[in-house]
Amino acid sequence: MSADLDKLPSRDLLAFQLFDWLDTGSGEERETLMAMIDATQRVAAEAFLPHYRQGDIEEPRLEADGVHVLPAIHQAMALYAQMGLFGASFPEELGGLGLSCTASLAIHAGFAAANVSTAGYPMLTAANARLIAAFGTPAQVDRFARPQIEGRWFGTMCLSEPQAGSSLGDIRTRAVADGEDELGGRYRLSGNKMWISAGDQNVSENIVHLVLAKIAQQDGGLPEGSKGISLFIVPKILPDGTRNDLAVAGLNHKMGFRGTANCLLNFGEGAGAVGWRVGGEGQGLAQMFMMMNEARISVGMGAAALAYRGYRQSLRYAQERLQGRAVGVRNGAPIPIFNHPDVRRMLLQQKAYAEGALALCLYCARLVDQGGEDAETLLALLTPVAKSWPSEFGLIANDLAIQVHGGYGYTRDFDVEQLWRDNRLNPIHEGTTGIQAIDLLGRKILLSDGRPLALLRDRIGDTAGRAMETAEWAPAAAALLDYWRHVEDVVAGLRALGGAEAYDDATLFLRAFGHGVLAWLWLDQVLHARGHADSAMESGVAFACRFFFESELPQADAWLRIVGQHGDLARTMPDEAFA
Amino acid sequence: MSADLDKLPSRDLLAFQLFDWLDTGSGEERETLMAMIDATQRVAAEAFLPHYRQGDIEEPRLEADGVHVLPAIHQAMALYAQMGLFGASFPEELGGLGLSCTASLAIHAGFAAANVSTAGYPMLTAANARLIAAFGTPAQVDRFARPQIEGRWFGTMCLSEPQAGSSLGDIRTRAVADGEDELGGRYRLSGNKMWISAGDQNVSENIVHLVLAKIAQQDGGLPEGSKGISLFIVPKILPDGTRNDLAVAGLNHKMGFRGTANCLLNFGEGAGAVGWRVGGEGQGLAQMFMMMNEARISVGMGAAALAYRGYRQSLRYAQERLQGRAVGVRNGAPIPIFNHPDVRRMLLQQKAYAEGALALCLYCARLVDQGGEDAETLLALLTPVAKSWPSEFGLIANDLAIQVHGGYGYTRDFDVEQLWRDNRLNPIHEGTTGIQAIDLLGRKILLSDGRPLALLRDRIGDTAGRAMETAEWAPAAAALLDYWRHVEDVVAGLRALGGAEAYDDATLFLRAFGHGVLAWLWLDQVLHARGHADSAMESGVAFACRFFFESELPQADAWLRIVGQHGDLARTMPDEAFA
């Protein structure tokens, strides 16, 4: 295998998770999918990977005619479009390839591992087109979704404003009704949008901005809160070929993830940017969040891919780098650092995090494909975990990848420092970890009817039941059930506590909940890996699973106990005592 | 207070830790020291802080005549020298200021918070001069230490080589005897040294390299292992004014800490670099490590200072940034994010880490000043903790500082991303965390006579005894004693296990040990903060201490249990299962 392909999720691992574990597709479909994965990974290795470092050094730059990105990104996008991948998971009648969500996410993982910044452009474009396909009129779909599915136009999501990051109810972008045409209700938009990834670039023929804004009331005021938010299609170039009234006000200079241009956009500095409403008035946030879930799983997969690549690169480094001797041995030649227990521990921990995160994201994609009420309910519960767990623990994995490299890992001669910087965005964008935590504990648990958690417990019970039938994994199954009883006790305590206080440790709860999910998924995988034809695969899954139960779950249990204590220190600490 | 001084350790906090807690100096000395801290912090704010970002952007560059650094670094060093600070902790008879180690470390904290890269130059210079002052002949001290104490010459430590990072026994730099002169035994050195911080610059008149090398034997071979290592003074400019035979072969391009030039040095490309031996043959490593302890505490303090600055900057940001509302509140104006419990938790955690790390380093410096066998033994035990704990947890604090800033924290418009990148070096240089762990568990505990840990337990028992007499802190005292009994049980188990296996989880042991030390130091501080004239100070210490006991120690207890299980997963995992 080439050294480059070695940085992408291995085909053996993907085959195990997709087929042996998640039972995706039938015989022939599997062959087709693996051929697709092979083909796309070659493109990822040849057209995305080589400019990984260059994209970090030569950031997008703002010139008089807009944002310019690396020529290598143009070439990568052209190849990506040629393969039809912008439409990977769209139905054939819309010009897509008709792949399942699981298959297209597995393909995305390869591109994200190769170059997470460049992979950001099609990821956002697909999310945009899917939203229009779901909620737009046939004319809107034809005009704005299809060119994105073909990869000729790219898309963005314009949510945040300088004064409204996480609190979208406070947005001030204004939409004034301006009649109606064949593309639907027409509006003139004005306002400033912040943190717009791919907000401008010189790659695609046009850019379709999906913009959250509030429709001005009769008195000229804007409705309060998030219920007044509507969604608008605002193309950079209007259907008549003229430029819409929107401008790039600036670029954000980020610590990492630099290949994806991140823009401050001003809409309507003149007569107002022309936009067409998608769906009903006031439906903007609900529609956006339905699609945001897809984006959140993609973010999680990006984080998983970065973690995986760091794992592979530090593994190879450890196998080649000679340094030191075994404890107690004074003479003889230096040995590969791979043989030092502490280095092996750092590698195993990375494996458990990275491959676990990959499994989590694919599991969620499988739920999308399965559909139906139960799968949707479970998906909604797991989405904040799929977004945040790979982001938080993938970052720790990348930190370990640096540490394995020692001083070399701190230099820009090796990729691991960039992986770490790139991954640091993931706990922030598309909803910070704190926001995910409130979503999980609030909407999905305390404010729900209890069904989401009950559904999850059923699946965990099922896995544990099967593990109980084996001598080897029965103790882990018992530990898993104990852990989830603990989770339920903590939830019951928080429910009884009620009020705002219940959310004091929401973030730690999310973390502990995520570890419980990962322990379950590792145990479930291990049951499917037993007797695998590839004994190294069986063994790798088994060791990662045992590591998770021996070294991770006991820590998570401590987190649960802390949450269960309902401590109020941070909230009650006097303001002046922080000084 | 100016916004700039607000980024440096607050005088109230330093006064509390230095005087109320550590009982440093008497009344008048305290006033003098505080005046000194005020004066040096002004210099730090005016001459070190302003080029913090610039030093990151404009890295040192290698030109034909050597390495060039920012003009601002020249100016900062000139001011630093004018104040006599290169000689801060040297005795007056050597031209120093005669400050205690504690005082000079408190002063260093201000410079490190302002600009950790620029502060690296004098930090290394002082460590170099102290080594020569301790082991050199009077002629060597006059010739090579005094100009450094005056700040005219700078110093370096040349240990690592491309093939020998952590395993110094494998170094290949060769020293061939070349007679003797008034400066001692003279040698010709040849070899390559890697990772040399401040290895070249255009600031000081001369550079004194302290070089570890092996003296060639009669047969031309080099002695094996670390016992054959000697220490040599190798100046860039020889006493006769000619250039010594050494060259900068390259600069390392780091992720952070960029203001400190990091060089690959080639010694003896021609007739051999002239060097004078310091101390006896084969004493090199022992001498170096005596001084390395000082460098390790300084590294810890640098990490603590970065953590502290991130805490302060994210605190100020949180107080000013308006976003969202309290849970359950839908209307009204956005509130400062400082009022959100999750943000307050991230701030309190930073405070507990940053101020705890500062306390740990000052405590160790106080042991240096106290001297005597007990203090030295305890210092040796705590040094790996003082190096690693602030490095590991200060980095987590900086990660939280980014998260408090949200998307803004990921841009280079705010300092927190640079603080995080800068701090990432600290778990690597001057001995990685893994190396510190083996030092703690091996040399300081399992291979010692047990006295170091017994001494520590005495001090902990003393603190707990005093806490037991208070109603408020008796439960924490009991938890602390429980925790340390657990540590001792784990140590006994590892001792019984014996062999290399005992070190499998040395890194996790170090982490848990460090948390136990920090819990102790927080409890000890809280007892000295009771009834403090400044009620905000008393309250701040109390909340940080309670946080540490409620939220940190339970996690550390889980780490101890994991270590105590003597798991062998990483060691026994088949090599091919990592793939």
HADDOCK unambig.tbl for C-alpha pairs under 7 A between the chains (distance, minus, plus):
assign (segid A and resid 164 and name CA) (segid B and resid 323 and name CA) 6.65 0.50 0.50
assign (segid A and resid 167 and name CA) (segid B and resid 323 and name CA) 6.45 0.50 0.50
assign (segid A and resid 167 and name CA) (segid B and resid 324 and name CA) 5.20 0.50 0.50
assign (segid A and resid 252 and name CA) (segid B and resid 411 and name CA) 6.51 0.50 0.50
assign (segid A and resid 253 and name CA) (segid B and resid 411 and name CA) 5.38 0.50 0.50
assign (segid A and resid 253 and name CA) (segid B and resid 412 and name CA) 5.78 0.50 0.50
assign (segid A and resid 254 and name CA) (segid B and resid 410 and name CA) 5.68 0.50 0.50
assign (segid A and resid 254 and name CA) (segid B and resid 411 and name CA) 4.15 0.50 0.50
assign (segid A and resid 254 and name CA) (segid B and resid 412 and name CA) 5.75 0.50 0.50
assign (segid A and resid 255 and name CA) (segid B and resid 410 and name CA) 5.73 0.50 0.50
assign (segid A and resid 255 and name CA) (segid B and resid 411 and name CA) 5.74 0.50 0.50
assign (segid A and resid 255 and name CA) (segid B and resid 412 and name CA) 6.19 0.50 0.50
assign (segid A and resid 255 and name CA) (segid B and resid 417 and name CA) 6.71 0.50 0.50
assign (segid A and resid 323 and name CA) (segid B and resid 164 and name CA) 6.68 0.50 0.50
assign (segid A and resid 323 and name CA) (segid B and resid 167 and name CA) 6.43 0.50 0.50
assign (segid A and resid 324 and name CA) (segid B and resid 167 and name CA) 5.21 0.50 0.50
assign (segid A and resid 327 and name CA) (segid B and resid 500 and name CA) 5.44 0.50 0.50
assign (segid A and resid 328 and name CA) (segid B and resid 500 and name CA) 6.95 0.50 0.50
assign (segid A and resid 341 and name CA) (segid B and resid 504 and name CA) 5.55 0.50 0.50
assign (segid A and resid 341 and name CA) (segid B and resid 570 and name CA) 6.33 0.50 0.50
assign (segid A and resid 341 and name CA) (segid B and resid 571 and name CA) 5.41 0.50 0.50
assign (segid A and resid 342 and name CA) (segid B and resid 434 and name CA) 6.94 0.50 0.50
assign (segid A and resid 342 and name CA) (segid B and resid 504 and name CA) 6.36 0.50 0.50
assign (segid A and resid 344 and name CA) (segid B and resid 570 and name CA) 5.36 0.50 0.50
assign (segid A and resid 344 and name CA) (segid B and resid 571 and name CA) 6.72 0.50 0.50
assign (segid A and resid 345 and name CA) (segid B and resid 570 and name CA) 5.01 0.50 0.50
assign (segid A and resid 348 and name CA) (segid B and resid 570 and name CA) 6.38 0.50 0.50
assign (segid A and resid 406 and name CA) (segid B and resid 428 and name CA) 6.11 0.50 0.50
assign (segid A and resid 407 and name CA) (segid B and resid 428 and name CA) 6.31 0.50 0.50
assign (segid A and resid 410 and name CA) (segid B and resid 254 and name CA) 5.68 0.50 0.50
assign (segid A and resid 410 and name CA) (segid B and resid 255 and name CA) 5.73 0.50 0.50
assign (segid A and resid 410 and name CA) (segid B and resid 425 and name CA) 6.79 0.50 0.50
assign (segid A and resid 411 and name CA) (segid B and resid 252 and name CA) 6.54 0.50 0.50
assign (segid A and resid 411 and name CA) (segid B and resid 253 and name CA) 5.40 0.50 0.50
assign (segid A and resid 411 and name CA) (segid B and resid 254 and name CA) 4.15 0.50 0.50
assign (segid A and resid 411 and name CA) (segid B and resid 255 and name CA) 5.73 0.50 0.50
assign (segid A and resid 412 and name CA) (segid B and resid 253 and name CA) 5.78 0.50 0.50
assign (segid A and resid 412 and name CA) (segid B and resid 254 and name CA) 5.75 0.50 0.50
assign (segid A and resid 412 and name CA) (segid B and resid 255 and name CA) 6.18 0.50 0.50
assign (segid A and resid 417 and name CA) (segid B and resid 255 and name CA) 6.70 0.50 0.50
assign (segid A and resid 425 and name CA) (segid B and resid 410 and name CA) 6.79 0.50 0.50
assign (segid A and resid 428 and name CA) (segid B and resid 406 and name CA) 6.10 0.50 0.50
assign (segid A and resid 428 and name CA) (segid B and resid 407 and name CA) 6.32 0.50 0.50
assign (segid A and resid 434 and name CA) (segid B and resid 342 and name CA) 6.94 0.50 0.50
assign (segid A and resid 500 and name CA) (segid B and resid 327 and name CA) 5.45 0.50 0.50
assign (segid A and resid 500 and name CA) (segid B and resid 328 and name CA) 6.95 0.50 0.50
assign (segid A and resid 504 and name CA) (segid B and resid 341 and name CA) 5.55 0.50 0.50
assign (segid A and resid 504 and name CA) (segid B and resid 342 and name CA) 6.37 0.50 0.50
assign (segid A and resid 536 and name CA) (segid B and resid 576 and name CA) 5.81 0.50 0.50
assign (segid A and resid 536 and name CA) (segid B and resid 577 and name CA) 4.61 0.50 0.50
assign (segid A and resid 537 and name CA) (segid B and resid 577 and name CA) 6.28 0.50 0.50
assign (segid A and resid 539 and name CA) (segid B and resid 577 and name CA) 5.65 0.50 0.50
assign (segid A and resid 540 and name CA) (segid B and resid 577 and name CA) 4.31 0.50 0.50
assign (segid A and resid 540 and name CA) (segid B and resid 578 and name CA) 6.10 0.50 0.50
assign (segid A and resid 543 and name CA) (segid B and resid 569 and name CA) 6.74 0.50 0.50
assign (segid A and resid 543 and name CA) (segid B and resid 573 and name CA) 6.72 0.50 0.50
assign (segid A and resid 547 and name CA) (segid B and resid 569 and name CA) 6.86 0.50 0.50
assign (segid A and resid 551 and name CA) (segid B and resid 562 and name CA) 6.15 0.50 0.50
assign (segid A and resid 554 and name CA) (segid B and resid 558 and name CA) 5.90 0.50 0.50
assign (segid A and resid 555 and name CA) (segid B and resid 555 and name CA) 5.93 0.50 0.50
assign (segid A and resid 555 and name CA) (segid B and resid 558 and name CA) 5.40 0.50 0.50
assign (segid A and resid 555 and name CA) (segid B and resid 559 and name CA) 6.97 0.50 0.50
assign (segid A and resid 558 and name CA) (segid B and resid 554 and name CA) 5.91 0.50 0.50
assign (segid A and resid 558 and name CA) (segid B and resid 555 and name CA) 5.41 0.50 0.50
assign (segid A and resid 558 and name CA) (segid B and resid 558 and name CA) 6.65 0.50 0.50
assign (segid A and resid 559 and name CA) (segid B and resid 555 and name CA) 6.96 0.50 0.50
assign (segid A and resid 562 and name CA) (segid B and resid 551 and name CA) 6.15 0.50 0.50
assign (segid A and resid 569 and name CA) (segid B and resid 543 and name CA) 6.77 0.50 0.50
assign (segid A and resid 569 and name CA) (segid B and resid 547 and name CA) 6.88 0.50 0.50
assign (segid A and resid 570 and name CA) (segid B and resid 341 and name CA) 6.33 0.50 0.50
assign (segid A and resid 570 and name CA) (segid B and resid 344 and name CA) 5.34 0.50 0.50
assign (segid A and resid 570 and name CA) (segid B and resid 345 and name CA) 5.00 0.50 0.50
assign (segid A and resid 570 and name CA) (segid B and resid 348 and name CA) 6.40 0.50 0.50
assign (segid A and resid 571 and name CA) (segid B and resid 341 and name CA) 5.41 0.50 0.50
assign (segid A and resid 571 and name CA) (segid B and resid 344 and name CA) 6.71 0.50 0.50
assign (segid A and resid 573 and name CA) (segid B and resid 543 and name CA) 6.72 0.50 0.50
assign (segid A and resid 576 and name CA) (segid B and resid 536 and name CA) 5.81 0.50 0.50
assign (segid A and resid 577 and name CA) (segid B and resid 536 and name CA) 4.61 0.50 0.50
assign (segid A and resid 577 and name CA) (segid B and resid 537 and name CA) 6.29 0.50 0.50
assign (segid A and resid 577 and name CA) (segid B and resid 539 and name CA) 5.65 0.50 0.50
assign (segid A and resid 577 and name CA) (segid B and resid 540 and name CA) 4.30 0.50 0.50
assign (segid A and resid 578 and name CA) (segid B and resid 540 and name CA) 6.10 0.50 0.50
